[in-house]
Amino acid sequence: MPDFSTPNKECIRKYYNKTIIKYLKDKFHCNITYYGLPSPDAEDIAEWIDYISKVVAFQCRDYGKVSNPDQPTDEVDKLIEKLNHWEASGQLDDYIVYDGYMEEVLFKGFDNSASGSIEYTHENHITLFNLDFCNSITSPQEYITKDGDRITKYKLELIDKILEYQSTVSNQSDKFILFLTVQASYAGADLAAYLEANKIYLSKYESHKQKKCFKLKHFIEDNLYQKIKTYNYVPQFMPTVFYK
């Protein structure tokens, strides 16, 4: 699997994300449940382990390829071993690892575990979502259904599905934080239509050297705002951090 951890990402993880997580833990005295896409080395969980009680993780076998039962489970096993160590040492209360891409597990309702598929359940309110996507927000993920059909799902559809699940175990006053990391690249009809519809407003970024990033930021935030409001949550957006 490619190594997606970089010095800049480590800096964000330690000095930006961790500061926010610590503040929430100290302010609300809550048990923080991590839900996300750690690497097999789980660098983000390792950095935040002092503030996390439970982990819900998703790990594909061969990143970039559609899941296949013939693929080796090395990456999944490595993550499980890491989390099992933290649980055995008392640093975690509980964890679960779903074998597969988050998109396929949530939309199929079960994972690819060789010993018997684990049914996806969302029984508890999640307090920390860490959606560290290694590709563009507009990049689709394909998976094969139980009937053999090939389905494509997009990241914004996935976030909508997560919010739908979250709303079934939450009420309007429940709080959670969502860290979203995507590549600062873009393509796709939805984004093109958004840029065209908002070209007058977005024209003020034309002279900025990172104009594509700013336009993508507005596209994502506008979409997230509408999706979050649908489930009666009141969103507050933290500053966006751009890094190479």
C-alpha angles and dihedrals in degrees: 000000000000118000105246096175114102133171090256092050090048089053092052091046094051105035103028110026097034093051091055093046092049091049092052092047092050095043101044100025088220133154104248117221113200116214119181157074110307120173117247086265090052094214093169094052090046090054094047100034094116090064102037124089103174136019131210107185138177121206127177121207102226112019115225095021129094110259115268128179089228093062115104117256095219095119093047092047092049092055092046090051090052094049092043089057092053092048093048091050091051095248092115128038096204144342143185129197120203114207107228145033115317090238095057095043095050096043096040093041095227140057136236100257110156093216091058129313116278111228113232114242130178101192101143135054110259116222101186124038115185108187101179100174113189093207141042123307086237095051113111127223119218126207138169119244125220088262092054097255118144111231129188122208130180129219095249089052088052093051089050089052091049091051090049091054092044092052091057092063098032141062131216095271095054115110131211138159126228122200111197122191122182138158113269091238128099147190138147141099096267092055093045091052091049093050091049093048092049101034094120093054093041094047090087088073095055093099095046116103090225095045093134090055093050092050091048090049091055092046092053096043094048091050093046092047092056094045094047093048090053089067094047096252119138107227125212117188122215120210115286116242119212117198139161 
